[in-house]
Amino acid sequence: MHITYEQLLEIVSWGVFNKPMKGISCLGVEHLKTKKIKEAMHGGVYTGSPGKDIYLMLPYLTNEQIEEVANLLCKSFPKKPPGNHVNVAACIRFIYGQFEKQGILRSNDDFERMKKEELNWELPRKFIKILYKKLEKDNNYYGLSILCEMEGHRLGDEAVLENNVEKLTLMAKVYCESVNFAYKCKSYKQMFTPYYWAAMYFVKFKDKENAIKYSKLTIKNAEKYCPDSRGSYIDKLSHCLKYLKKNDVKNWKEFYKGYRQKAKNKCVKKTFKKIKA
């Protein structure tokens, strides 16, 4: 144990930071002076807090303590989609012990590294399932959308690493659930990005049919819901278009022409201008 159970409860009580971190924290200076815990990860104040500290403490907690931590986290979990999702998503990813973004999709080096690791998300998933039920009871659709998206990532990692078709199918189902919850809370980013991640895992799995299907779903929903034309969104849409151009040759020109001429979403229009027919 790197901190006491009481210290963990204190860190969780600060809530999930839902603003971009500047330097060490988005919290006020006075708050830092009084609340920072030296023994915790980065004093307990970091992008994705309290995810890392929960992950490190899970093996030492009783079932009752896990329940109490999940209940406290549920109470402080954002219900309204924030302008920046990074901190909230990072918190859940950290609970899985994944401190690097995107799992096997991040890079070939990460893919090779994770192939050598003995991945075991049994304990984190136990905690996430308890948290899920509490968020569900609280009608926190944003929280449920984030939990589904993060679980989709882990299922995608496992499906590819284990060559497991059943987990790949479950991954797609969970990503679709993330989108459905996003509709309920108007979390526009989650209305299309889970489809993108599904497409990329299908690409990695070499499932061409589903990779094409989810690439098109990404573009379709981005046209309806993509909130702005930030670079990360354009990159995601570009990956989908490049894949479709190369792998859906029969339908590519009609698909490209239709969106190039009729797209109204700023991000989609910018992306199609970057990609040649």
GUDRENDO-700259 format. One record per residue (C-alpha): residue in one letter; x, y, z. Coordinates in pm, whole numbers, plus 50000, padded with zeros to 5 digits. Example, Ala and Ser with C-alpha at 12.3 -4.5 7.8 and 13.67 -1.06 7.14 Angstrom:
BEGIN
+---+-------+-------+-------+
! r !     X !     Y !     Z !
+---+-------+-------+-------+
! A ! 51230 ! 49550 ! 50780 !
! S ! 51367 ! 49894 ! 50714 !
+---+-------+-------+-------+
***
This chain:
BEGIN
+---+-------+-------+-------+
! r !     X !     Y !     Z !
+---+-------+-------+-------+
! M ! 50000 ! 50000 ! 50000 !
! H ! 50148 ! 50334 ! 49894 !
! I ! 49883 ! 50531 ! 50088 !
! T ! 49631 ! 50451 ! 50358 !
! Y ! 49270 ! 50370 ! 50283 !
! E ! 49166 ! 50695 ! 50449 !
! Q ! 49400 ! 50888 ! 50219 !
! L ! 49253 ! 50713 ! 49916 !
! L ! 48904 ! 50816 ! 50024 !
! E ! 49023 ! 51174 ! 50060 !
! I ! 49172 ! 51178 ! 49710 !
! V ! 48855 ! 51026 ! 49560 !
! S ! 48645 ! 51285 ! 49746 !
! W ! 48820 ! 51562 ! 49548 !
! G ! 48637 ! 51434 ! 49243 !
! V ! 48735 ! 51358 ! 48884 !
! F ! 48905 ! 51663 ! 48741 !
! N ! 48717 ! 51761 ! 48427 !
! K ! 48926 ! 52053 ! 48313 !
! P ! 49263 ! 52061 ! 48131 !
! M ! 49547 ! 52053 ! 48382 !
! K ! 49782 ! 52350 ! 48391 !
! G ! 50114 ! 52253 ! 48538 !
! I ! 50031 ! 52021 ! 48824 !
! S ! 49664 ! 52097 ! 48874 !
! C ! 49350 ! 52278 ! 48775 !
! L ! 49274 ! 52329 ! 49142 !
! G ! 49339 ! 52649 ! 49331 !
! V ! 49676 ! 52713 ! 49499 !
! E ! 49521 ! 52722 ! 49845 !
! H ! 49350 ! 52389 ! 49782 !
! L ! 49683 ! 52235 ! 49682 !
! K ! 49852 ! 52361 ! 49995 !
! T ! 49597 ! 52199 ! 50218 !
! K ! 49493 ! 51890 ! 50021 !
! K ! 49796 ! 51752 ! 49837 !
! I ! 49899 ! 51410 ! 49974 !
! K ! 50272 ! 51351 ! 49951 !
! E ! 50258 ! 50968 ! 49940 !
! A ! 50003 ! 50951 ! 49657 !
! M ! 50078 ! 50953 ! 49286 !
! H ! 50183 ! 51313 ! 49210 !
! G ! 50038 ! 51409 ! 49545 !
! G ! 49698 ! 51283 ! 49432 !
! V ! 49654 ! 51576 ! 49194 !
! Y ! 49711 ! 51487 ! 48828 !
! T ! 49544 ! 51442 ! 48492 !
! G ! 49317 ! 51142 ! 48540 !
! S ! 49314 ! 51161 ! 48919 !
! P ! 49214 ! 50956 ! 49117 !
! G ! 49256 ! 50670 ! 48867 !
! K ! 49618 ! 50571 ! 48931 !
! D ! 49577 ! 50567 ! 49307 !
! I ! 49262 ! 50354 ! 49283 !
! Y ! 49441 ! 50105 ! 49055 !
! L ! 49740 ! 50073 ! 49289 !
! M ! 49518 ! 50028 ! 49595 !
! L ! 49267 ! 49776 ! 49455 !
! P ! 49467 ! 49462 ! 49554 !
! Y ! 49465 ! 49576 ! 49917 !
! L ! 49097 ! 49664 ! 49951 !
! T ! 48820 ! 49448 ! 50096 !
! N ! 48494 ! 49406 ! 49904 !
! E ! 48330 ! 49657 ! 50139 !
! Q ! 48608 ! 49910 ! 50081 !
! I ! 48587 ! 49867 ! 49701 !
! E ! 48214 ! 49933 ! 49728 !
! E ! 48274 ! 50248 ! 49934 !
! V ! 48537 ! 50384 ! 49692 !
! A ! 48310 ! 50317 ! 49394 !
! N ! 48020 ! 50489 ! 49568 !
! L ! 48233 ! 50795 ! 49646 !
! L ! 48367 ! 50811 ! 49290 !
! C ! 48015 ! 50783 ! 49151 !
! K ! 47903 ! 51084 ! 49356 !
! S ! 48180 ! 51303 ! 49214 !
! F ! 48171 ! 51175 ! 48856 !
! P ! 48068 ! 51441 ! 48603 !
! K ! 47714 ! 51408 ! 48470 !
! K ! 47735 ! 51689 ! 48220 !
! P ! 47983 ! 51630 ! 47934 !
! P ! 48282 ! 51864 ! 47988 !
! G ! 48445 ! 52068 ! 47714 !
! N ! 48754 ! 51850 ! 47752 !
! H ! 48713 ! 51473 ! 47804 !
! V ! 49082 ! 51390 ! 47855 !
! N ! 49092 ! 51393 ! 48235 !
! V ! 48771 ! 51194 ! 48278 !
! A ! 48867 ! 50927 ! 48023 !
! A ! 49219 ! 50907 ! 48167 !
! C ! 49078 ! 50842 ! 48515 !
! I ! 48895 ! 50531 ! 48396 !
! R ! 49186 ! 50416 ! 48178 !
! F ! 49420 ! 50447 ! 48477 !
! I ! 49190 ! 50227 ! 48687 !
! Y ! 49272 ! 49950 ! 48436 !
! G ! 49641 ! 50022 ! 48497 !
! Q ! 49679 ! 50155 ! 48143 !
! F ! 49895 ! 50464 ! 48186 !
! E ! 49968 ! 50493 ! 47814 !
! K ! 49696 ! 50605 ! 47577 !
! Q ! 49531 ! 50386 ! 47311 !
! G ! 49666 ! 50043 ! 47412 !
! I ! 49794 ! 49836 ! 47118 !
! L ! 49682 ! 50103 ! 46868 !
! R ! 49923 ! 50364 ! 47003 !
! S ! 50226 ! 50231 ! 46815 !
! N ! 50388 ! 49909 ! 46693 !
! D ! 50623 ! 49927 ! 46992 !
! D ! 50326 ! 49931 ! 47229 !
! F ! 50172 ! 49641 ! 47040 !
! E ! 50489 ! 49436 ! 47076 !
! R ! 50525 ! 49538 ! 47442 !
! M ! 50170 ! 49436 ! 47530 !
! K ! 50213 ! 49101 ! 47352 !
! K ! 50483 ! 49020 ! 47608 !
! E ! 50281 ! 49134 ! 47909 !
! E ! 50045 ! 48916 ! 48110 !
! L ! 49739 ! 49136 ! 48097 !
! N ! 49499 ! 49082 ! 48384 !
! W ! 49214 ! 49329 ! 48419 !
! E ! 49002 ! 49106 ! 48645 !
! L ! 49029 ! 49328 ! 48955 !
! P ! 48989 ! 49661 ! 48770 !
! R ! 48685 ! 49516 ! 48591 !
! K ! 48536 ! 49413 ! 48924 !
! F ! 48562 ! 49776 ! 49036 !
! I ! 48434 ! 49912 ! 48701 !
! K ! 48128 ! 49683 ! 48711 !
! I ! 48040 ! 49810 ! 49058 !
! L ! 48091 ! 50170 ! 48945 !
! Y ! 47881 ! 50102 ! 48633 !
! K ! 47585 ! 49984 ! 48841 !
! K ! 47606 ! 50290 ! 49063 !
! L ! 47628 ! 50529 ! 48765 !
! E ! 47334 ! 50345 ! 48607 !
! K ! 47127 ! 50387 ! 48923 !
! D ! 47222 ! 50756 ! 48928 !
! N ! 47121 ! 50798 ! 48560 !
! N ! 47472 ! 50926 ! 48485 !
! Y ! 47470 ! 50860 ! 48111 !
! Y ! 47793 ! 51049 ! 48050 !
! G ! 47975 ! 50831 ! 48303 !
! L ! 47828 ! 50517 ! 48146 !
! S ! 47937 ! 50633 ! 47800 !
! I ! 48295 ! 50682 ! 47918 !
! L ! 48303 ! 50347 ! 48101 !
! C ! 48179 ! 50166 ! 47789 !
! E ! 48432 ! 50341 ! 47567 !
! M ! 48723 ! 50251 ! 47798 !
! E ! 48606 ! 49889 ! 47828 !
! G ! 48579 ! 49878 ! 47449 !
! H ! 48949 ! 49969 ! 47427 !
! R ! 49049 ! 49689 ! 47661 !
! L ! 48831 ! 49433 ! 47481 !
! G ! 48986 ! 49545 ! 47153 !
! D ! 49335 ! 49497 ! 47295 !
! E ! 49248 ! 49149 ! 47420 !
! A ! 49070 ! 49050 ! 47099 !
! V ! 49373 ! 49129 ! 46882 !
! L ! 49635 ! 48996 ! 47124 !
! E ! 49443 ! 48672 ! 47183 !
! N ! 49302 ! 48646 ! 46828 !
! N ! 48963 ! 48621 ! 46995 !
! V ! 48661 ! 48680 ! 46768 !
! E ! 48411 ! 48665 ! 47056 !
! K ! 48586 ! 48950 ! 47237 !
! L ! 48600 ! 49147 ! 46912 !
! T ! 48224 ! 49110 ! 46876 !
! L ! 48173 ! 49213 ! 47238 !
! M ! 48404 ! 49511 ! 47180 !
! A ! 48181 ! 49639 ! 46900 !
! K ! 47870 ! 49593 ! 47117 !
! V ! 48024 ! 49788 ! 47405 !
! Y ! 48138 ! 50072 ! 47175 !
! C ! 47783 ! 50094 ! 47036 !
! E ! 47651 ! 50115 ! 47393 !
! S ! 47889 ! 50405 ! 47452 !
! V ! 47735 ! 50586 ! 47154 !
! N ! 47382 ! 50515 ! 47275 !
! F ! 47457 ! 50659 ! 47619 !
! A ! 47620 ! 50959 ! 47451 !
! Y ! 47292 ! 51034 ! 47271 !
! K ! 47116 ! 51049 ! 47608 !
! C ! 47354 ! 51307 ! 47758 !
! K ! 47444 ! 51496 ! 47439 !
! S ! 47813 ! 51403 ! 47461 !
! Y ! 47889 ! 51479 ! 47098 !
! K ! 48243 ! 51342 ! 47094 !
! Q ! 48122 ! 50999 ! 47206 !
! M ! 47857 ! 51002 ! 46933 !
! F ! 48122 ! 50915 ! 46674 !
! T ! 48465 ! 50839 ! 46826 !
! P ! 48370 ! 50493 ! 46964 !
! Y ! 48287 ! 50393 ! 46605 !
! Y ! 48633 ! 50514 ! 46505 !
! W ! 48804 ! 50300 ! 46769 !
! A ! 48596 ! 50000 ! 46665 !
! A ! 48706 ! 50055 ! 46305 !
! M ! 49074 ! 50075 ! 46401 !
! Y ! 49060 ! 49754 ! 46607 !
! F ! 48885 ! 49577 ! 46318 !
! V ! 49163 ! 49704 ! 46090 !
! K ! 49423 ! 49563 ! 46331 !
! F ! 49233 ! 49233 ! 46342 !
! K ! 49222 ! 49231 ! 45960 !
! D ! 48842 ! 49215 ! 45960 !
! K ! 48792 ! 49413 ! 45641 !
! E ! 48412 ! 49398 ! 45630 !
! N ! 48364 ! 49544 ! 45978 !
! A ! 48653 ! 49788 ! 45939 !
! I ! 48471 ! 49934 ! 45636 !
! K ! 48137 ! 49932 ! 45818 !
! Y ! 48262 ! 50120 ! 46124 !
! S ! 48477 ! 50360 ! 45922 !
! K ! 48162 ! 50465 ! 45738 !
! L ! 47967 ! 50490 ! 46064 !
! T ! 48239 ! 50720 ! 46196 !
! I ! 48202 ! 50955 ! 45899 !
! K ! 47822 ! 50936 ! 45906 !
! N ! 47794 ! 51028 ! 46274 !
! A ! 48071 ! 51286 ! 46254 !
! E ! 47869 ! 51461 ! 45985 !
! K ! 47576 ! 51478 ! 46226 !
! Y ! 47746 ! 51537 ! 46559 !
! C ! 48117 ! 51626 ! 46542 !
! P ! 48133 ! 51944 ! 46756 !
! D ! 48433 ! 52116 ! 46600 !
! S ! 48722 ! 52070 ! 46357 !
! R ! 49012 ! 52021 ! 46598 !
! G ! 49314 ! 51838 ! 46459 !
! S ! 49253 ! 51513 ! 46649 !
! Y ! 48907 ! 51479 ! 46495 !
! I ! 49035 ! 51550 ! 46144 !
! D ! 49309 ! 51289 ! 46196 !
! K ! 49052 ! 51026 ! 46298 !
! L ! 48830 ! 51094 ! 45999 !
! S ! 49135 ! 51095 ! 45769 !
! H ! 49237 ! 50748 ! 45891 !
! C ! 48889 ! 50620 ! 45807 !
! L ! 48886 ! 50778 ! 45462 !
! K ! 49231 ! 50650 ! 45372 !
! Y ! 49127 ! 50300 ! 45473 !
! L ! 48805 ! 50318 ! 45270 !
! K ! 48987 ! 50451 ! 44965 !
! K ! 49226 ! 50157 ! 44970 !
! N ! 48992 ! 49878 ! 45081 !
! D ! 48643 ! 49970 ! 44956 !
! V ! 48742 ! 50044 ! 44598 !
! K ! 48407 ! 49943 ! 44448 !
! N ! 48209 ! 50198 ! 44654 !
! W ! 48477 ! 50458 ! 44721 !
! K ! 48411 ! 50709 ! 44443 !
! E ! 48037 ! 50727 ! 44508 !
! F ! 48093 ! 50756 ! 44884 !
! Y ! 48362 ! 51022 ! 44839 !
! K ! 48162 ! 51226 ! 44586 !
! G ! 47849 ! 51221 ! 44801 !
! Y ! 48018 ! 51357 ! 45113 !
! R ! 48253 ! 51592 ! 44927 !
! Q ! 47955 ! 51767 ! 44767 !
! K ! 47694 ! 51749 ! 45042 !
! A ! 47881 ! 51751 ! 45375 !
! K ! 47780 ! 52039 ! 45601 !
! N ! 47984 ! 51959 ! 45912 !
! K ! 48296 ! 52176 ! 45926 !
! C ! 48525 ! 51894 ! 46037 !
! V ! 48398 ! 51653 ! 45771 !
! K ! 48429 ! 51916 ! 45497 !
! K ! 48790 ! 51995 ! 45599 !
! T ! 48879 ! 51626 ! 45607 !
! F ! 48739 ! 51552 ! 45260 !
! K ! 48932 ! 51846 ! 45117 !
! K ! 49254 ! 51683 ! 45246 !
! I ! 49184 ! 51347 ! 45082 !
! K ! 49204 ! 51311 ! 44705 !
! A ! 48949 ! 51094 ! 44523 !
+---+-------+-------+-------+
***
